[in-house]
Amino acid sequence: MALSRITQTRISRIAKRIGGPLVNLIGRSLRLEVHGWTRLSYFVKTGKPVVFQLWHGDMFISWYLTAPFKPAAIVSQAGDGDIASAVLEGLDYITFRGSSTRGGRKAYMGMIRHLRKRTIKVSAFASDGPRGPRREMKPGTVVTAQHLDGYVVPVAATAKWALRARGWDKFAIPLPFSKAVASFGEPIKINKRLKSEAFEVELQRVSDLCKEHQDQLDKTFRE
């Protein structure tokens, strides 16, 4: 059931106060194993543009881990975007508000201009958002890497104990003190000259790689 506008407003006000600190509090409590951090740190510190690829339902731990880089992110102007924006800004993300139906191009160009001015060029995309289908990548992640002549870095995370929402994305909130694993995958260099059919082929290839990355990590606590 969709939340009413009044309810969304109330939740976003609460999220503004405690959302970021709550993510950090739960994140620090996790018995968390992280793979690929050394390689990632090298990429970021040497100034290579990085686009973190996240799946909408598995972002919670990824938010916690990527926050120190102060990534730029586009957040929907819809009511649920108010909540997400409040949480991300509490984590020192730099947010730009827009969607495919309202303000999306302005938000995107604002983000690109912002990143080009930064020494550390890091952004993050919920690649299957804002409405799914689940774990099917939309073009924004790859297009951003093209514009910045950079890399897509798949980010996957899973927790042994977590609460999952019933929505399309099955959004997971790890329970405090749970065992958890996160992985920063092999950076994927995107050819900035790809267009039309060649771009669609590359988009599907990158989507498949990122989905496999998360799918494999999901098996961690099932065995």
C-alpha positions in Angstrom: 0.0 0.0 0.0 1.3 3.4 -1.0 1.9 5.9 1.8 -0.2 9.0 1.9 1.5 12.3 1.3 1.0 13.4 4.9 2.6 10.1 6.2 5.6 10.5 3.8 6.1 14.0 5.0 6.1 12.9 8.6 8.5 10.1 7.9 10.9 12.3 5.9 11.0 14.7 8.9 12.0 11.9 11.2 14.5 10.6 8.6 16.1 14.0 8.4 16.9 13.9 12.1 17.8 10.3 12.6 18.1 8.5 9.2 21.8 8.9 8.6 22.8 8.3 12.2 20.6 5.2 12.3 22.3 3.8 9.2 25.7 4.4 10.7 24.7 3.0 14.1 23.4 -0.3 12.6 26.3 -0.4 10.1 28.9 -0.1 12.9 27.2 -2.9 14.9 27.4 -5.4 12.1 29.9 -8.2 12.0 30.8 -7.1 8.6 33.3 -8.6 6.1 34.2 -6.4 3.2 35.8 -7.6 -0.1 37.5 -5.3 -2.7 38.0 -2.3 -0.5 41.8 -1.9 -1.2 41.3 -1.9 -4.9 38.4 0.5 -4.6 40.3 2.9 -2.4 43.1 3.0 -5.0 40.7 3.9 -7.8 39.1 6.7 -5.8 42.3 8.2 -4.4 44.0 8.3 -7.9 41.1 10.4 -9.2 39.4 7.8 -11.4 35.7 8.6 -11.8 33.7 5.9 -10.1 30.0 5.1 -10.4 28.8 2.9 -7.5 26.2 0.5 -8.8 23.6 -0.5 -6.2 20.5 -2.5 -6.4 17.5 -0.8 -4.8 16.6 -3.5 -2.4 20.2 -4.0 -1.1 21.4 -0.5 -0.6 21.4 -0.2 3.2 24.9 -1.6 3.9 26.2 0.0 0.7 25.1 3.4 1.9 27.0 2.9 5.1 30.2 1.8 3.4 30.2 4.4 0.5 29.2 7.4 2.6 32.9 8.4 3.5 33.4 9.2 -0.2 30.4 11.7 -0.2 28.9 10.3 -3.4 26.6 12.3 -5.6 23.2 10.8 -6.2 19.9 11.6 -8.0 16.8 11.1 -5.9 13.2 11.1 -7.1 11.1 14.2 -6.5 8.2 11.9 -5.5 7.2 11.7 -1.8 9.3 8.6 -1.1 12.3 10.5 -2.5 12.0 13.0 0.3 12.7 10.1 2.7 15.6 8.7 0.7 17.1 12.2 0.3 16.8 12.9 4.0 18.7 9.7 4.9 21.4 10.1 2.2 22.0 13.8 3.2 22.4 12.6 6.8 25.2 10.3 5.4 26.9 13.2 3.6 25.8 12.2 0.2 25.2 15.1 -2.2 21.7 14.7 -3.6 20.1 16.1 -6.8 16.3 15.8 -7.1 14.7 14.7 -10.3 13.0 11.8 -12.1 12.3 10.6 -15.6 9.0 12.5 -15.6 10.0 15.6 -13.7 13.3 17.5 -13.4 15.4 14.5 -14.3 17.6 16.1 -17.0 18.2 19.2 -14.8 19.2 17.0 -11.9 21.5 14.9 -14.0 23.3 17.8 -15.6 23.7 19.4 -12.2 25.2 16.2 -10.8 27.6 15.9 -13.8 28.8 19.5 -13.4 29.3 19.0 -9.7 31.4 15.8 -10.3 33.6 17.4 -12.9 34.6 20.1 -10.4 35.6 17.5 -7.7 39.0 15.9 -7.3 37.2 12.7 -6.1 34.5 12.0 -8.7 32.2 9.5 -7.0 28.5 8.9 -7.7 26.0 6.2 -6.8 23.0 4.8 -8.6 20.2 2.5 -7.5 20.3 1.0 -11.0 16.9 -0.7 -11.0 15.1 2.2 -9.3 12.8 3.9 -8.8 10.2 1.3 -9.8 12.0 -1.8 -11.0 11.9 -4.4 -12.4 14.1 -5.7 -9.6 17.8 -6.1 -10.5 17.3 -5.0 -14.1 19.6 -2.0 -14.8 18.3 1.3 -16.2 20.7 3.3 -18.5 21.7 6.0 -15.9 24.5 4.1 -14.3 26.3 3.4 -17.6 25.5 6.8 -19.1 27.1 8.5 -16.1 30.3 6.4 -16.4 30.4 7.4 -20.1 30.1 11.1 -19.5 32.8 11.0 -16.9 35.0 8.6 -18.8 34.9 6.4 -15.7 34.2 3.0 -14.2 31.1 1.3 -12.9 31.9 -0.5 -9.6 29.3 -3.1 -8.7 28.5 -3.0 -4.9 26.8 -6.0 -3.4 25.8 -6.6 0.2 23.9 -9.1 2.3 23.2 -9.8 6.0 22.4 -13.1 7.7 19.6 -11.5 9.7 17.5 -8.7 8.0 14.0 -7.4 7.6 12.7 -7.3 4.1 9.9 -5.1 2.8 7.1 -6.5 0.7 7.5 -4.0 -2.1 8.9 -4.7 -5.6 12.5 -4.2 -4.5 12.3 -6.3 -1.3 14.3 -3.6 0.5 16.5 -5.1 3.3 17.3 -3.6 6.6 20.0 -5.6 8.4 19.3 -6.3 12.1 21.9 -4.9 14.5 24.9 -7.2 15.2 24.1 -9.5 12.3 26.8 -11.2 10.3 27.1 -9.4 7.0 29.2 -9.4 3.8 29.8 -6.7 1.3 31.7 -6.8 -2.0 33.1 -4.1 -4.3 33.4 -5.8 -7.6 35.9 -5.5 -10.4 35.6 -1.9 -11.9 34.0 -2.0 -15.4 35.4 0.6 -17.8 32.7 2.0 -20.0 33.5 3.1 -23.6 32.3 6.6 -23.8 31.7 6.4 -27.6 29.1 3.6 -27.5 25.7 4.6 -29.0 22.4 3.0 -30.1 22.6 -0.8 -30.4 26.2 -1.1 -29.2 25.2 0.8 -26.0 22.2 -1.4 -25.4 24.4 -4.5 -25.7 26.9 -3.0 -23.2 24.1 -2.0 -20.9 22.8 -5.6 -20.8 26.4 -7.0 -20.3 27.0 -4.7 -17.3 23.6 -5.4 -15.9 24.2 -9.1 -16.1 27.6 -8.8 -14.4 26.2 -6.7 -11.6 23.2 -9.0 -11.0 25.5 -12.0 -10.9 27.7 -10.2 -8.4 24.8 -9.7 -6.0 23.2 -13.1 -6.7 26.4 -14.9 -5.8 26.8 -12.9 -2.5 23.2 -13.7 -1.6 24.2 -17.4 -1.3 26.7 -16.6 1.5 24.3 -17.3 4.4 22.1 -19.9 2.6 24.8 -22.6 2.6 
